[in-house]
Amino acid sequence: MAYDEFLTERIRHKFRELGVAFEDKKMMGGICFLVNDKMCAGVIKDKMMARIDPGKTEEAYSKPGCREMDFTHRPMKGFIFVDPEGLDKDQDLEYFIRLALEYNPMANSSKKKAK
């Protein structure tokens, strides 16, 4: 599955601009950005995915283009999708990235499988 390379580069640029150490990894048919070895944001098709504080989802939903993440056809608590119209301006992209970065220190890390 293809994902929006331009949006991917915008997110990379914003992380670098904010001085955030990150790594990107292809997964879920798109690309995910990990901060502190935890999923923080990503791009699936033409949408941004962000992992945010579940207590702030209603605030995020009030922004244009933001909705619950239903990648598995059921809502995922603490994850949102932002459609392209919600990311037109750099300040909109930065809002969602900052929301994800704010939650990252509190987010649980996925447990690594023992070999």
N, C-alpha and C positions, 0 to 999 in steps of 0.2 A: 504494500500500500504506500502510496506517495504522501508526503506531507509538505506543507508550505515552507519552502526553503527561505523565502524572504522573511517571513515571520520568525523562523528559527534564528536567522542572523540578527534580527532586531532584538530578540531576547538575549542572545549571546552578547551583543553590544551593550545592552542595558546592564547586564551582570558585571561586565568589565568596567563600565562607567561608574558603577556603584562600588567597585573594588571587592566584589564577591568572588571567592574561590569556588569553582564549580567544575563538574565534569558532565559530559553529555553521553547518553547511552541510548541506542536504538532499542525500543521496546514498545509493545502494545500497538504495533503498526505505525508508530510515529517515532518521536524522539523525546526523551525525558532529560531534564536537567536536575542533577543531584547536587545538593549542598550539604556538607557534613555527612555524606553517604546516605542522605535521605531524599526521597523524591520531593521536589519543590515545585517545578513547573514543567511544561512540555508542550508539544505541538502534535495534535492528532488531526490529520487531513488539513483543514484550513482553520482549525480552532485552537486556541490556547487552553491548556489545562493548568490549573493551579491548585495546590494543596494549601488550604487556609484554615484558620481557626473555625471550627464548626459554629461557634457562637457569633461569628461575623458573616455568616452566609446571607442572612436577610439584608444586611447593609450592602453586600456585594451584589445581590440580585436586583437592587434598585438602580444599578448602573446599566446603561444600554448594552445589549448583547450578552449579558451574563445570565447563566442559568445553571441548574443543577447538572452535575456530570452523570450521564446515564450510559456510559460506555458499555456496560454489561446489560443494558436494558432495565436496570433498576438503579435508583439513586445511590451515590456513594457519599457517605457522610464526610464532610470536610474537603470535598473536591468539587471544583466548579469548572464549567466550560465557559469560554468567552468567544462569541462569534466574531467574525471579522469587523462588523460595524462597531463593535465595542472597543476596537483597538486601533482605530484610524489615527488618533493623535498619540504622540509619544508620551504625553502626560497620562493618558488612559492606560497604556501599556505599563508605565512605571507604577501606577496605582496598584494594579494587580500583582506585579512583581514584588512590590514592597509588602503587600498583604501576605503573600506567600513567604517572604523572608522573615517577616515578623513572627509567623507561626513556626517556622522551621526548628528553632531550638526546643520547642515543646513537643514537636511531632515524634512519634515512635519510629524507630529505625526498623526496617524489615530484618528479621532474623536470618542470618546466613545459614544455609544448610551445611551440616557436617558431611565431610567426604568419607 
